[in-house]
Amino acid sequence: MKKILILISLLAIHSTVFSQKLLVSWSQQNIENYTKEMYDDAQKLSSK
């Protein structure tokens, strides 16, 4: 039972870290058909 919980915990941590890495790695160069002004406006938006 402990092994299963540890495995699930490790998988959850791995997916969270991978997701954060993707979010941090995004930049204007990764988005096609996006102007600098559109990118700057999107950066000003709140999480809501």
mmJSON file of the N, C-alpha and C atoms, coordinates in Angstrom:
{"data_MODEL":{"atom_site":{
"group_PDB":["ATOM","ATOM","ATOM","ATOM","ATOM","ATOM","ATOM","ATOM","ATOM","ATOM","ATOM","ATOM","ATOM","ATOM","ATOM","ATOM","ATOM","ATOM","ATOM","ATOM","ATOM","ATOM","ATOM","ATOM","ATOM","ATOM","ATOM","ATOM","ATOM","ATOM","ATOM","ATOM","ATOM","ATOM","ATOM","ATOM","ATOM","ATOM","ATOM","ATOM","ATOM","ATOM","ATOM","ATOM","ATOM","ATOM","ATOM","ATOM","ATOM","ATOM","ATOM","ATOM","ATOM","ATOM","ATOM","ATOM","ATOM","ATOM","ATOM","ATOM","ATOM","ATOM","ATOM","ATOM","ATOM","ATOM","ATOM","ATOM","ATOM","ATOM","ATOM","ATOM","ATOM","ATOM","ATOM","ATOM","ATOM","ATOM","ATOM","ATOM","ATOM","ATOM","ATOM","ATOM","ATOM","ATOM","ATOM","ATOM","ATOM","ATOM","ATOM","ATOM","ATOM","ATOM","ATOM","ATOM","ATOM","ATOM","ATOM","ATOM","ATOM","ATOM","ATOM","ATOM","ATOM","ATOM","ATOM","ATOM","ATOM","ATOM","ATOM","ATOM","ATOM","ATOM","ATOM","ATOM","ATOM","ATOM","ATOM","ATOM","ATOM","ATOM","ATOM","ATOM","ATOM","ATOM","ATOM","ATOM","ATOM","ATOM","ATOM","ATOM","ATOM","ATOM","ATOM","ATOM","ATOM","ATOM","ATOM","ATOM","ATOM","ATOM","ATOM","ATOM"],
"id":[1,2,3,4,5,6,7,8,9,10,11,12,13,14,15,16,17,18,19,20,21,22,23,24,25,26,27,28,29,30,31,32,33,34,35,36,37,38,39,40,41,42,43,44,45,46,47,48,49,50,51,52,53,54,55,56,57,58,59,60,61,62,63,64,65,66,67,68,69,70,71,72,73,74,75,76,77,78,79,80,81,82,83,84,85,86,87,88,89,90,91,92,93,94,95,96,97,98,99,100,101,102,103,104,105,106,107,108,109,110,111,112,113,114,115,116,117,118,119,120,121,122,123,124,125,126,127,128,129,130,131,132,133,134,135,136,137,138,139,140,141,142,143,144],
"type_symbol":["N","C","C","N","C","C","N","C","C","N","C","C","N","C","C","N","C","C","N","C","C","N","C","C","N","C","C","N","C","C","N","C","C","N","C","C","N","C","C","N","C","C","N","C","C","N","C","C","N","C","C","N","C","C","N","C","C","N","C","C","N","C","C","N","C","C","N","C","C","N","C","C","N","C","C","N","C","C","N","C","C","N","C","C","N","C","C","N","C","C","N","C","C","N","C","C","N","C","C","N","C","C","N","C","C","N","C","C","N","C","C","N","C","C","N","C","C","N","C","C","N","C","C","N","C","C","N","C","C","N","C","C","N","C","C","N","C","C","N","C","C","N","C","C"],
"label_atom_id":["N","CA","C","N","CA","C","N","CA","C","N","CA","C","N","CA","C","N","CA","C","N","CA","C","N","CA","C","N","CA","C","N","CA","C","N","CA","C","N","CA","C","N","CA","C","N","CA","C","N","CA","C","N","CA","C","N","CA","C","N","CA","C","N","CA","C","N","CA","C","N","CA","C","N","CA","C","N","CA","C","N","CA","C","N","CA","C","N","CA","C","N","CA","C","N","CA","C","N","CA","C","N","CA","C","N","CA","C","N","CA","C","N","CA","C","N","CA","C","N","CA","C","N","CA","C","N","CA","C","N","CA","C","N","CA","C","N","CA","C","N","CA","C","N","CA","C","N","CA","C","N","CA","C","N","CA","C","N","CA","C","N","CA","C","N","CA","C"],
"label_alt_id":[null,null,null,null,null,null,null,null,null,null,null,null,null,null,null,null,null,null,null,null,null,null,null,null,null,null,null,null,null,null,null,null,null,null,null,null,null,null,null,null,null,null,null,null,null,null,null,null,null,null,null,null,null,null,null,null,null,null,null,null,null,null,null,null,null,null,null,null,null,null,null,null,null,null,null,null,null,null,null,null,null,null,null,null,null,null,null,null,null,null,null,null,null,null,null,null,null,null,null,null,null,null,null,null,null,null,null,null,null,null,null,null,null,null,null,null,null,null,null,null,null,null,null,null,null,null,null,null,null,null,null,null,null,null,null,null,null,null,null,null,null,null,null,null],
"label_comp_id":["MET","MET","MET","LYS","LYS","LYS","LYS","LYS","LYS","ILE","ILE","ILE","LEU","LEU","LEU","ILE","ILE","ILE","LEU","LEU","LEU","ILE","ILE","ILE","SER","SER","SER","LEU","LEU","LEU","LEU","LEU","LEU","ALA","ALA","ALA","ILE","ILE","ILE","HIS","HIS","HIS","SER","SER","SER","THR","THR","THR","VAL","VAL","VAL","PHE","PHE","PHE","SER","SER","SER","GLN","GLN","GLN","LYS","LYS","LYS","LEU","LEU","LEU","LEU","LEU","LEU","VAL","VAL","VAL","SER","SER","SER","TRP","TRP","TRP","SER","SER","SER","GLN","GLN","GLN","GLN","GLN","GLN","ASN","ASN","ASN","ILE","ILE","ILE","GLU","GLU","GLU","ASN","ASN","ASN","TYR","TYR","TYR","THR","THR","THR","LYS","LYS","LYS","GLU","GLU","GLU","MET","MET","MET","TYR","TYR","TYR","ASP","ASP","ASP","ASP","ASP","ASP","ALA","ALA","ALA","GLN","GLN","GLN","LYS","LYS","LYS","LEU","LEU","LEU","SER","SER","SER","SER","SER","SER","LYS","LYS","LYS"],
"label_asym_id":["A","A","A","A","A","A","A","A","A","A","A","A","A","A","A","A","A","A","A","A","A","A","A","A","A","A","A","A","A","A","A","A","A","A","A","A","A","A","A","A","A","A","A","A","A","A","A","A","A","A","A","A","A","A","A","A","A","A","A","A","A","A","A","A","A","A","A","A","A","A","A","A","A","A","A","A","A","A","A","A","A","A","A","A","A","A","A","A","A","A","A","A","A","A","A","A","A","A","A","A","A","A","A","A","A","A","A","A","A","A","A","A","A","A","A","A","A","A","A","A","A","A","A","A","A","A","A","A","A","A","A","A","A","A","A","A","A","A","A","A","A","A","A","A"],
"label_entity_id":["1","1","1","1","1","1","1","1","1","1","1","1","1","1","1","1","1","1","1","1","1","1","1","1","1","1","1","1","1","1","1","1","1","1","1","1","1","1","1","1","1","1","1","1","1","1","1","1","1","1","1","1","1","1","1","1","1","1","1","1","1","1","1","1","1","1","1","1","1","1","1","1","1","1","1","1","1","1","1","1","1","1","1","1","1","1","1","1","1","1","1","1","1","1","1","1","1","1","1","1","1","1","1","1","1","1","1","1","1","1","1","1","1","1","1","1","1","1","1","1","1","1","1","1","1","1","1","1","1","1","1","1","1","1","1","1","1","1","1","1","1","1","1","1"],
"label_seq_id":[1,1,1,2,2,2,3,3,3,4,4,4,5,5,5,6,6,6,7,7,7,8,8,8,9,9,9,10,10,10,11,11,11,12,12,12,13,13,13,14,14,14,15,15,15,16,16,16,17,17,17,18,18,18,19,19,19,20,20,20,21,21,21,22,22,22,23,23,23,24,24,24,25,25,25,26,26,26,27,27,27,28,28,28,29,29,29,30,30,30,31,31,31,32,32,32,33,33,33,34,34,34,35,35,35,36,36,36,37,37,37,38,38,38,39,39,39,40,40,40,41,41,41,42,42,42,43,43,43,44,44,44,45,45,45,46,46,46,47,47,47,48,48,48],
"pdbx_PDB_ins_code":[null,null,null,null,null,null,null,null,null,null,null,null,null,null,null,null,null,null,null,null,null,null,null,null,null,null,null,null,null,null,null,null,null,null,null,null,null,null,null,null,null,null,null,null,null,null,null,null,null,null,null,null,null,null,null,null,null,null,null,null,null,null,null,null,null,null,null,null,null,null,null,null,null,null,null,null,null,null,null,null,null,null,null,null,null,null,null,null,null,null,null,null,null,null,null,null,null,null,null,null,null,null,null,null,null,null,null,null,null,null,null,null,null,null,null,null,null,null,null,null,null,null,null,null,null,null,null,null,null,null,null,null,null,null,null,null,null,null,null,null,null,null,null,null],
"Cartn_x":[0.823,0.0,0.865,1.951,2.836,3.493,3.839,4.491,3.558,2.289,1.312,1.159,1.082,0.964,2.2,3.362,4.596,4.628,4.234,4.22,3.244,2.074,1.083,1.603,2.226,2.79,3.879,4.755,5.829,5.288,4.283,3.67,3.01,2.344,1.692,2.727,3.808,4.869,5.512,5.758,6.389,5.512,4.227,3.345,3.24,3.243,3.187,4.444,5.585,6.851,6.923,6.496,6.528,5.608,4.421,3.473,4.04,4.657,5.243,6.391,7.143,8.245,7.712,6.599,6.004,5.513,4.875,4.361,5.48,6.543,7.659,8.391,8.418,9.211,8.52,7.257,6.566,7.097,7.241,7.635,6.997,7.227,6.625,7.077,8.28,8.795,8.081,7.434,6.749,5.322,4.819,3.424,3.38,2.795,2.716,1.608,1.796,0.812,0.462,1.416,1.205,2.152,1.619,2.479,3.008,4.018,4.589,3.534,2.71,1.677,0.657,0.268,-0.687,-0.074,1.204,1.892,1.974,2.349,2.451,1.098,0.025,-1.318,-1.716,-1.369,-1.707,-0.965,0.24,1.013,0.396,-0.394,-1.026,-2.303,-2.829,-4.076,-3.868,-4.911,-4.832,-5.22,-5.076,-5.396,-6.895,-7.706,-9.159,-9.574],
"Cartn_y":[-1.198,0.0,1.259,1.236,2.397,2.646,1.569,1.716,2.389,2.039,2.634,4.126,4.495,5.904,6.7,6.111,6.779,6.959,5.943,6.026,7.097,7.139,8.155,9.553,9.704,10.997,11.442,10.534,10.878,11.26,10.546,10.881,12.253,12.566,13.87,14.991,14.786,15.795,15.971,14.875,14.951,15.724,15.447,16.133,17.616,17.966,19.37,20.108,19.503,20.128,20.279,19.265,19.334,20.437,20.56,21.595,22.983,23.191,24.492,24.816,23.801,24.012,24.5,23.919,24.355,25.795,26.147,27.503,28.526,28.21,29.14,29.285,28.241,28.268,28.99,29.368,30.065,31.48,31.906,33.276,33.685,34.911,35.416,34.612,34.102,33.348,32.008,31.501,30.224,30.336,31.539,31.731,32.296,31.538,31.99,33.024,33.94,34.97,35.862,36.101,36.959,38.135,39.34,40.516,40.826,41.668,42.052,42.754,43.574,44.291,43.316,42.318,41.318,40.543,40.208,39.474,40.326,41.597,42.49,42.688,42.82,42.958,41.704,40.54,39.28,39.155,39.694,39.619,40.472,41.477,42.362,41.772,40.714,40.117,39.432,39.438,38.736,37.271,36.484,35.063,34.819,35.804,35.669,35.575],
"Cartn_z":[0.0,0.0,0.0,0.793,0.836,-0.51,-1.206,-2.508,-3.506,-3.46,-4.368,-4.079,-2.801,-2.432,-2.845,-2.665,-3.068,-4.583,-5.313,-6.774,-7.252,-6.685,-7.06,-6.727,-5.569,-5.178,-6.146,-6.505,-7.438,-8.811,-9.272,-10.567,-10.528,-9.442,-9.304,-9.28,-8.552,-8.491,-9.863,-10.55,-11.872,-12.847,-12.864,-13.812,-13.48,-12.199,-11.803,-12.24,-12.009,-12.396,-13.909,-14.651,-16.108,-16.609,-16.025,-16.434,-16.182,-15.027,-14.711,-15.668,-16.043,-16.983,-18.324,-18.774,-20.032,-19.959,-18.861,-18.719,-18.669,-17.974,-17.852,-19.177,-19.968,-21.201,-22.355,-22.209,-23.289,-23.442,-24.665,-24.953,-26.278,-26.67,-27.901,-29.119,-29.108,-30.248,-30.424,-29.367,-29.444,-29.985,-30.126,-30.507,-31.926,-32.845,-34.232,-34.395,-35.33,-35.681,-34.496,-33.62,-32.457,-32.569,-32.48,-32.538,-31.143,-31.093,-29.798,-28.949,-29.559,-28.817,-28.222,-28.994,-28.499,-27.33,-27.437,-26.376,-25.114,-25.274,-24.116,-23.448,-24.231,-23.667,-22.907,-23.417,-22.74,-21.419,-21.333,-20.094,-18.987,-19.365,-18.383,-17.806,-18.412,-17.939,-16.588,-15.784,-14.498,-14.702,-13.668,-13.767,-13.848,-13.537,-13.606,-15.041],
"occupancy":[1.0,1.0,1.0,1.0,1.0,1.0,1.0,1.0,1.0,1.0,1.0,1.0,1.0,1.0,1.0,1.0,1.0,1.0,1.0,1.0,1.0,1.0,1.0,1.0,1.0,1.0,1.0,1.0,1.0,1.0,1.0,1.0,1.0,1.0,1.0,1.0,1.0,1.0,1.0,1.0,1.0,1.0,1.0,1.0,1.0,1.0,1.0,1.0,1.0,1.0,1.0,1.0,1.0,1.0,1.0,1.0,1.0,1.0,1.0,1.0,1.0,1.0,1.0,1.0,1.0,1.0,1.0,1.0,1.0,1.0,1.0,1.0,1.0,1.0,1.0,1.0,1.0,1.0,1.0,1.0,1.0,1.0,1.0,1.0,1.0,1.0,1.0,1.0,1.0,1.0,1.0,1.0,1.0,1.0,1.0,1.0,1.0,1.0,1.0,1.0,1.0,1.0,1.0,1.0,1.0,1.0,1.0,1.0,1.0,1.0,1.0,1.0,1.0,1.0,1.0,1.0,1.0,1.0,1.0,1.0,1.0,1.0,1.0,1.0,1.0,1.0,1.0,1.0,1.0,1.0,1.0,1.0,1.0,1.0,1.0,1.0,1.0,1.0,1.0,1.0,1.0,1.0,1.0,1.0],
"B_iso_or_equiv":[0.0,0.0,0.0,0.0,0.0,0.0,0.0,0.0,0.0,0.0,0.0,0.0,0.0,0.0,0.0,0.0,0.0,0.0,0.0,0.0,0.0,0.0,0.0,0.0,0.0,0.0,0.0,0.0,0.0,0.0,0.0,0.0,0.0,0.0,0.0,0.0,0.0,0.0,0.0,0.0,0.0,0.0,0.0,0.0,0.0,0.0,0.0,0.0,0.0,0.0,0.0,0.0,0.0,0.0,0.0,0.0,0.0,0.0,0.0,0.0,0.0,0.0,0.0,0.0,0.0,0.0,0.0,0.0,0.0,0.0,0.0,0.0,0.0,0.0,0.0,0.0,0.0,0.0,0.0,0.0,0.0,0.0,0.0,0.0,0.0,0.0,0.0,0.0,0.0,0.0,0.0,0.0,0.0,0.0,0.0,0.0,0.0,0.0,0.0,0.0,0.0,0.0,0.0,0.0,0.0,0.0,0.0,0.0,0.0,0.0,0.0,0.0,0.0,0.0,0.0,0.0,0.0,0.0,0.0,0.0,0.0,0.0,0.0,0.0,0.0,0.0,0.0,0.0,0.0,0.0,0.0,0.0,0.0,0.0,0.0,0.0,0.0,0.0,0.0,0.0,0.0,0.0,0.0,0.0],
"pdbx_formal_charge":[null,null,null,null,null,null,null,null,null,null,null,null,null,null,null,null,null,null,null,null,null,null,null,null,null,null,null,null,null,null,null,null,null,null,null,null,null,null,null,null,null,null,null,null,null,null,null,null,null,null,null,null,null,null,null,null,null,null,null,null,null,null,null,null,null,null,null,null,null,null,null,null,null,null,null,null,null,null,null,null,null,null,null,null,null,null,null,null,null,null,null,null,null,null,null,null,null,null,null,null,null,null,null,null,null,null,null,null,null,null,null,null,null,null,null,null,null,null,null,null,null,null,null,null,null,null,null,null,null,null,null,null,null,null,null,null,null,null,null,null,null,null,null,null],
"auth_seq_id":[1,1,1,2,2,2,3,3,3,4,4,4,5,5,5,6,6,6,7,7,7,8,8,8,9,9,9,10,10,10,11,11,11,12,12,12,13,13,13,14,14,14,15,15,15,16,16,16,17,17,17,18,18,18,19,19,19,20,20,20,21,21,21,22,22,22,23,23,23,24,24,24,25,25,25,26,26,26,27,27,27,28,28,28,29,29,29,30,30,30,31,31,31,32,32,32,33,33,33,34,34,34,35,35,35,36,36,36,37,37,37,38,38,38,39,39,39,40,40,40,41,41,41,42,42,42,43,43,43,44,44,44,45,45,45,46,46,46,47,47,47,48,48,48],
"auth_comp_id":["MET","MET","MET","LYS","LYS","LYS","LYS","LYS","LYS","ILE","ILE","ILE","LEU","LEU","LEU","ILE","ILE","ILE","LEU","LEU","LEU","ILE","ILE","ILE","SER","SER","SER","LEU","LEU","LEU","LEU","LEU","LEU","ALA","ALA","ALA","ILE","ILE","ILE","HIS","HIS","HIS","SER","SER","SER","THR","THR","THR","VAL","VAL","VAL","PHE","PHE","PHE","SER","SER","SER","GLN","GLN","GLN","LYS","LYS","LYS","LEU","LEU","LEU","LEU","LEU","LEU","VAL","VAL","VAL","SER","SER","SER","TRP","TRP","TRP","SER","SER","SER","GLN","GLN","GLN","GLN","GLN","GLN","ASN","ASN","ASN","ILE","ILE","ILE","GLU","GLU","GLU","ASN","ASN","ASN","TYR","TYR","TYR","THR","THR","THR","LYS","LYS","LYS","GLU","GLU","GLU","MET","MET","MET","TYR","TYR","TYR","ASP","ASP","ASP","ASP","ASP","ASP","ALA","ALA","ALA","GLN","GLN","GLN","LYS","LYS","LYS","LEU","LEU","LEU","SER","SER","SER","SER","SER","SER","LYS","LYS","LYS"],
"auth_asym_id":["A","A","A","A","A","A","A","A","A","A","A","A","A","A","A","A","A","A","A","A","A","A","A","A","A","A","A","A","A","A","A","A","A","A","A","A","A","A","A","A","A","A","A","A","A","A","A","A","A","A","A","A","A","A","A","A","A","A","A","A","A","A","A","A","A","A","A","A","A","A","A","A","A","A","A","A","A","A","A","A","A","A","A","A","A","A","A","A","A","A","A","A","A","A","A","A","A","A","A","A","A","A","A","A","A","A","A","A","A","A","A","A","A","A","A","A","A","A","A","A","A","A","A","A","A","A","A","A","A","A","A","A","A","A","A","A","A","A","A","A","A","A","A","A"],
"auth_atom_id":["N","CA","C","N","CA","C","N","CA","C","N","CA","C","N","CA","C","N","CA","C","N","CA","C","N","CA","C","N","CA","C","N","CA","C","N","CA","C","N","CA","C","N","CA","C","N","CA","C","N","CA","C","N","CA","C","N","CA","C","N","CA","C","N","CA","C","N","CA","C","N","CA","C","N","CA","C","N","CA","C","N","CA","C","N","CA","C","N","CA","C","N","CA","C","N","CA","C","N","CA","C","N","CA","C","N","CA","C","N","CA","C","N","CA","C","N","CA","C","N","CA","C","N","CA","C","N","CA","C","N","CA","C","N","CA","C","N","CA","C","N","CA","C","N","CA","C","N","CA","C","N","CA","C","N","CA","C","N","CA","C","N","CA","C","N","CA","C"],
"pdbx_PDB_model_num":[1,1,1,1,1,1,1,1,1,1,1,1,1,1,1,1,1,1,1,1,1,1,1,1,1,1,1,1,1,1,1,1,1,1,1,1,1,1,1,1,1,1,1,1,1,1,1,1,1,1,1,1,1,1,1,1,1,1,1,1,1,1,1,1,1,1,1,1,1,1,1,1,1,1,1,1,1,1,1,1,1,1,1,1,1,1,1,1,1,1,1,1,1,1,1,1,1,1,1,1,1,1,1,1,1,1,1,1,1,1,1,1,1,1,1,1,1,1,1,1,1,1,1,1,1,1,1,1,1,1,1,1,1,1,1,1,1,1,1,1,1,1,1,1]
}}}
